[in-house]
Amino acid sequence: MYLKASLSLTILIGLTLSFINNATAKTDHQSDQPYQLQQQEQHWVDKKRKGLQNSLNGWATKIDDYFGEIDPNDPASVNLRVIVDTRWNKYDNITIEPRVRANLHLPVLENRLSLIIGDDSLDEETLLTEDTSRNSPQVEEVNIINEKQARDDNASIAVRWTEFGEKLGLQTDVDLGIRSVDDVFFRVDIDKDIQLADKLALSSDNLYRYGTKSEHYARGDIQLAYNANDSRTISNRTHVIYTNKDNEENISWGNSTRQIQTLDGNRQFSYGLTARGDIEGGSANVNSYGPVISYRQPIWHDWLFAQTEVTYYNDKAKNRNHHPAGLVRLEALF
């Protein structure tokens, strides 16, 4: 098992270094021609994707029509993300995690109401500015795919109201729904973007959720981004998470500094440092820290993406020294 895992990591690192080499070989200023995906004749996969899109949009149109007269210039639509995450680290098993997230847009309801389906933790993820280790499942069994975990994570549906805080310059979402099969929840998400200077921006994201089973969950994010030029951004992101279930409170924090390079052809490459830990008695401790690199690009089609992420963190709480870990994500957009 260890040999297979080591081989998997070697492949992950090799792919990442290969991507980095290709990505940095020619910058936007050095390349003679823009990077483009090779155009192919429409494959049967494209036809199946188009058929699924038409079916989903037709379903959305029927729902929209139920609420009132449809505007042909602003039709109902469905945005769907299908993700498969494959993770490995030195201490745990290889895991494969399928994830789904869908957003149903209903213009008749004045663009204020939408239907959200699937894994709601995807709304909090920003792979290129913050690593995904906090979302890694704790695996204590041999199964590569935890079917129950995958089913619970994706079994979420909610009605979302938006545009409550427009007059205050806030982006506000209010969700009411059910997650993990039987956890009825209410959630409020408030975002604010501030342009501090010509190239300097500050953004905050504050979320509170209460579930009948998960109980209290709150997360606050603040990000400072410096846009050095059109293709390079330096980002520092800090988050604090508070949970309270059965009167047991937990507070954790994380900070990530990344340089993000945007390349032609809808490719992105980032690298940086991450630290995280717990807050106890008003004092913050560092439980884990280390470097991370990440690369994302479309493959074969402009709607299918591959992303690799390689980290080298420790974990004091589990008595783990710095060790390599990898993530390969395949994502299809519909």
C-alpha positions as CSV (number, residue, x, y, z in Angstrom):
1,M,0.0,0.0,0.0
2,Y,2.8,2.4,0.9
3,L,4.6,1.6,-2.4
4,K,1.4,2.4,-4.4
5,A,0.9,5.6,-2.4
6,S,4.5,6.7,-3.0
7,L,4.1,6.0,-6.7
8,S,0.9,8.0,-6.7
9,L,2.6,10.9,-5.0
10,T,5.5,10.7,-7.5
11,I,3.0,10.9,-10.3
12,L,1.2,13.9,-8.7
13,I,4.5,15.8,-8.2
14,G,5.7,15.0,-11.7
15,L,2.5,16.2,-13.2
16,T,2.6,19.4,-11.2
17,L,6.2,20.1,-12.0
18,S,5.5,19.4,-15.6
19,F,2.6,21.8,-15.6
20,I,4.7,24.5,-13.8
21,N,7.5,24.1,-16.4
22,N,5.0,24.5,-19.3
23,A,3.1,27.3,-17.6
24,T,6.2,29.4,-16.8
25,A,8.2,28.7,-20.0
26,K,6.3,31.4,-21.8
27,T,4.7,34.3,-20.0
28,D,2.1,36.6,-21.6
29,H,4.8,39.0,-22.5
30,Q,7.1,36.3,-24.0
31,S,4.7,34.2,-26.0
32,D,4.3,34.8,-29.7
33,Q,0.9,33.2,-29.9
34,P,-1.8,32.7,-27.3
35,Y,-2.3,29.3,-25.8
36,Q,-5.4,27.6,-27.1
37,L,-7.0,24.2,-26.6
38,Q,-6.8,22.0,-29.7
39,Q,-10.2,22.3,-31.4
40,Q,-11.7,18.9,-32.2
41,E,-14.8,17.9,-34.0
42,Q,-17.7,17.6,-31.6
43,H,-17.2,14.4,-29.7
44,W,-20.0,12.2,-28.4
45,V,-19.1,13.5,-24.9
46,D,-19.9,17.1,-26.0
47,K,-23.2,15.9,-27.4
48,K,-24.1,14.2,-24.2
49,R,-23.1,17.3,-22.2
50,K,-25.2,19.5,-24.5
51,G,-28.2,17.1,-24.1
52,L,-27.8,17.2,-20.3
53,Q,-27.7,21.0,-20.4
54,N,-30.8,21.2,-22.5
55,S,-32.7,18.8,-20.2
56,L,-31.6,20.8,-17.1
57,N,-32.5,24.2,-18.7
58,G,-35.8,22.8,-19.8
59,W,-36.6,21.6,-16.3
60,A,-35.7,25.1,-15.0
61,T,-37.9,26.8,-17.6
62,K,-40.9,24.7,-16.5
63,I,-40.3,25.7,-12.9
64,D,-39.9,29.4,-13.9
65,D,-43.1,29.3,-16.0
66,Y,-45.0,28.1,-12.9
67,F,-44.2,31.4,-11.2
68,G,-45.1,33.7,-14.0
69,E,-44.6,34.9,-17.6
70,I,-41.2,33.9,-19.0
71,D,-38.9,36.6,-20.6
72,P,-37.4,35.0,-23.7
73,N,-34.4,37.4,-23.4
74,D,-33.7,36.1,-19.9
75,P,-34.4,32.4,-19.7
76,A,-34.1,30.2,-16.7
77,S,-30.9,28.1,-16.5
78,V,-29.0,25.6,-14.4
79,N,-25.3,25.8,-13.6
80,L,-23.9,22.4,-12.6
81,R,-20.4,21.4,-11.3
82,V,-19.4,17.8,-11.1
83,I,-16.1,17.2,-9.3
84,V,-14.0,14.1,-8.4
85,D,-11.2,14.7,-5.9
86,T,-8.5,12.1,-5.4
87,R,-6.3,12.7,-2.3
88,W,-3.2,11.0,-0.9
89,N,-0.9,11.6,2.0
90,K,1.8,9.6,3.8
91,Y,-0.4,8.6,6.7
92,D,-3.9,8.0,5.3
93,N,-5.4,5.9,2.6
94,I,-5.9,7.2,-0.9
95,T,-9.5,8.6,-1.1
96,I,-11.7,9.4,-4.0
97,E,-14.5,11.9,-3.3
98,P,-17.3,12.7,-5.9
99,R,-19.0,16.0,-5.3
100,V,-21.8,17.8,-7.0
101,R,-23.1,21.4,-6.9
102,A,-25.9,23.0,-8.9
103,N,-27.5,26.4,-9.0
104,L,-31.0,26.9,-10.5
105,H,-31.6,30.4,-11.8
106,L,-35.2,31.6,-12.0
107,P,-35.6,35.1,-13.6
108,V,-39.4,35.3,-13.1
109,L,-38.7,35.7,-9.3
110,E,-36.9,39.0,-10.1
111,N,-33.6,37.2,-9.9
112,R,-33.9,37.1,-6.2
113,L,-34.6,33.4,-5.7
114,S,-32.6,30.4,-6.8
115,L,-32.4,26.7,-5.9
116,I,-29.1,25.3,-4.7
117,I,-28.3,21.6,-4.8
118,G,-25.3,19.5,-3.7
119,D,-22.2,19.8,-1.6
120,D,-22.4,23.3,0.1
121,S,-18.8,23.2,1.3
122,L,-17.8,23.9,-2.3
123,D,-19.1,27.4,-1.8
124,E,-16.3,28.0,0.7
125,E,-13.4,26.6,-1.3
126,T,-10.9,28.7,-3.3
127,L,-8.2,26.2,-4.2
128,L,-5.9,28.8,-5.7
129,T,-5.9,31.0,-2.7
130,E,-6.5,28.5,0.1
131,D,-5.6,24.9,0.3
132,T,-8.3,22.2,0.7
133,S,-6.6,20.2,3.5
134,R,-9.3,21.3,6.0
135,N,-11.9,19.5,3.9
136,S,-9.9,16.3,3.7
137,P,-11.9,13.4,5.1
138,Q,-10.5,11.5,8.1
139,V,-10.2,8.0,6.7
140,E,-9.9,5.1,9.1
141,E,-11.1,2.3,6.8
142,V,-9.8,0.5,3.7
143,N,-12.5,1.8,1.3
144,I,-11.2,4.3,-1.2
145,I,-14.6,5.8,-1.7
146,N,-16.6,6.5,1.4
147,E,-20.1,6.0,-0.1
148,K,-22.0,7.2,3.0
149,Q,-19.8,10.4,3.3
150,A,-20.3,11.1,-0.4
151,R,-24.0,10.6,-0.2
152,D,-24.4,12.8,2.9
153,D,-22.2,15.6,1.5
154,N,-24.1,15.8,-1.8
155,A,-27.6,15.3,-0.4
156,S,-28.2,19.0,0.2
157,I,-30.9,21.3,-1.2
158,A,-31.8,24.8,-0.3
159,V,-33.8,27.8,-1.5
160,R,-31.6,30.9,-1.7
161,W,-32.8,34.5,-1.4
162,T,-30.4,37.2,-2.6
163,E,-29.9,41.0,-3.0
164,F,-31.0,41.9,0.6
165,G,-28.0,44.2,1.2
166,E,-27.6,45.9,-2.1
167,K,-28.3,49.4,-0.7
168,L,-25.5,48.9,1.8
169,G,-23.1,47.6,-0.8
170,L,-23.3,44.0,0.5
171,Q,-23.7,40.8,-1.3
172,T,-26.2,38.8,0.8
173,D,-27.5,35.2,0.4
174,V,-30.0,33.7,2.8
175,D,-30.5,29.9,2.4
176,L,-33.2,27.6,3.9
177,G,-32.9,23.9,3.2
178,I,-31.7,20.5,4.2
179,R,-28.2,19.0,4.2
180,S,-26.6,15.6,4.9
181,V,-30.0,14.0,4.3
182,D,-31.7,15.0,7.6
183,D,-30.1,18.3,8.8
184,V,-32.6,21.1,8.3
185,F,-30.6,24.4,8.2
186,F,-30.8,28.2,7.9
187,R,-27.8,30.0,6.6
188,V,-26.8,33.7,6.0
189,D,-23.8,34.7,3.9
190,I,-22.7,38.3,3.7
191,D,-19.9,39.5,1.4
192,K,-18.3,42.9,1.1
193,D,-15.7,44.1,-1.5
194,I,-13.7,47.3,-1.0
195,Q,-11.2,48.8,-3.4
196,L,-8.5,50.3,-1.2
197,A,-6.3,51.6,-4.0
198,D,-5.8,51.2,-7.7
199,K,-4.2,47.7,-7.3
200,L,-5.2,46.8,-3.8
201,A,-8.5,45.3,-2.8
202,L,-10.0,44.0,0.4
203,S,-12.8,41.4,0.5
204,S,-14.7,39.8,3.4
205,D,-17.0,36.8,3.6
206,N,-19.0,36.1,6.7
207,L,-21.2,33.1,7.0
208,Y,-23.4,31.7,9.8
209,R,-25.4,28.5,9.6
210,Y,-27.6,26.7,12.1
211,G,-28.7,23.1,11.6
212,T,-31.1,21.0,13.6
213,K,-28.3,18.4,13.9
214,S,-25.1,20.2,13.1
215,E,-26.1,23.2,15.2
216,H,-23.9,26.3,15.2
217,Y,-21.3,26.9,12.4
218,A,-19.8,30.3,11.7
219,R,-16.9,31.3,9.4
220,G,-15.3,34.6,8.7
221,D,-12.9,35.2,5.9
222,I,-10.9,38.3,5.0
223,Q,-8.7,38.6,2.0
224,L,-6.2,41.3,0.9
225,A,-5.2,41.1,-2.8
226,Y,-2.6,43.1,-4.6
227,N,-2.9,43.0,-8.4
228,A,0.6,43.5,-9.6
229,N,-0.5,43.3,-13.2
230,D,-3.2,41.7,-15.3
231,S,-1.8,38.3,-14.9
232,R,-0.2,38.3,-11.4
233,T,-1.9,38.7,-8.0
234,I,-0.5,38.4,-4.5
235,S,-3.2,37.3,-2.0
236,N,-3.3,36.9,1.8
237,R,-6.4,35.2,3.2
238,T,-7.3,34.6,6.8
239,H,-10.2,32.7,8.1
240,V,-11.7,31.8,11.6
241,I,-14.2,29.0,12.1
242,Y,-16.5,28.6,15.1
243,T,-18.6,25.5,15.8
244,N,-20.8,24.7,18.7
245,K,-22.5,21.3,18.9
246,D,-23.9,19.7,22.1
247,N,-22.5,22.7,24.0
248,E,-19.0,21.8,22.8
249,E,-17.3,24.9,21.3
250,N,-14.3,24.8,18.9
251,I,-12.5,27.7,17.3
252,S,-9.9,27.3,14.5
253,W,-8.0,29.6,12.3
254,G,-6.0,29.6,9.1
255,N,-3.9,31.9,7.0
256,S,-2.6,31.5,3.5
257,T,-0.4,33.7,1.4
258,R,-0.3,32.9,-2.3
259,Q,1.0,34.3,-5.6
260,I,-1.4,33.5,-8.3
261,Q,-0.4,33.6,-12.0
262,T,-3.1,33.8,-14.5
263,L,-2.1,32.4,-17.9
264,D,-3.7,32.4,-21.3
265,G,-6.0,29.6,-22.2
266,N,-7.9,29.8,-18.9
267,R,-4.9,28.4,-16.9
268,Q,-3.8,29.3,-13.4
269,F,-0.8,28.6,-11.3
270,S,-0.3,29.5,-7.6
271,Y,2.2,28.8,-4.8
272,G,2.6,30.0,-1.3
273,L,2.6,29.2,2.4
274,T,-0.2,28.1,4.7
275,A,-0.6,27.9,8.5
276,R,-3.5,26.9,10.7
277,G,-4.4,26.0,14.2
278,D,-6.8,26.3,17.1
279,I,-7.8,29.1,19.4
280,E,-8.2,28.2,23.1
281,G,-8.6,30.5,26.0
282,G,-8.2,33.5,23.7
283,S,-4.8,32.3,22.6
284,A,-4.1,31.1,19.1
285,N,-1.7,28.2,18.5
286,V,-0.1,26.9,15.3
287,N,-0.9,23.3,14.6
288,S,0.2,23.0,11.0
289,Y,2.2,25.0,8.5
290,G,4.1,24.5,5.2
291,P,4.3,25.2,1.5
292,V,1.7,24.5,-1.2
293,I,1.6,24.7,-5.0
294,S,-1.4,24.4,-7.3
295,Y,-2.0,24.4,-11.0
296,R,-5.3,24.3,-13.0
297,Q,-6.1,24.1,-16.7
298,P,-8.7,22.9,-19.1
299,I,-8.1,19.5,-20.7
300,W,-9.5,18.2,-24.0
301,H,-12.5,20.5,-23.8
302,D,-13.1,24.1,-22.5
303,W,-15.6,22.8,-19.9
304,L,-13.4,20.1,-18.4
305,F,-10.6,21.1,-15.9
306,A,-7.8,19.3,-14.2
307,Q,-6.1,20.7,-11.1
308,T,-3.2,19.4,-9.0
309,E,-2.3,20.5,-5.6
310,V,0.8,19.4,-3.7
311,T,1.4,20.3,0.0
312,Y,4.1,19.7,2.6
313,Y,2.5,20.2,6.0
314,N,3.0,18.9,9.5
315,D,0.2,18.2,12.1
316,K,1.2,18.6,15.7
317,A,-2.1,17.4,17.0
318,K,-1.6,14.0,15.4
319,N,2.2,13.9,16.0
320,R,2.9,14.0,12.3
321,N,6.0,15.7,10.9
322,H,6.1,17.5,7.6
323,H,5.0,15.1,4.9
324,P,4.0,15.3,1.3
325,A,0.4,15.1,0.2
326,G,-1.4,15.6,-3.1
327,L,-4.8,16.3,-4.6
328,V,-5.9,15.8,-8.2
329,R,-9.3,17.3,-9.0
330,L,-11.3,16.7,-12.2
331,E,-14.1,19.2,-12.7
332,A,-16.8,19.3,-15.4
333,L,-18.9,22.4,-15.9
334,F,-22.4,22.2,-17.3
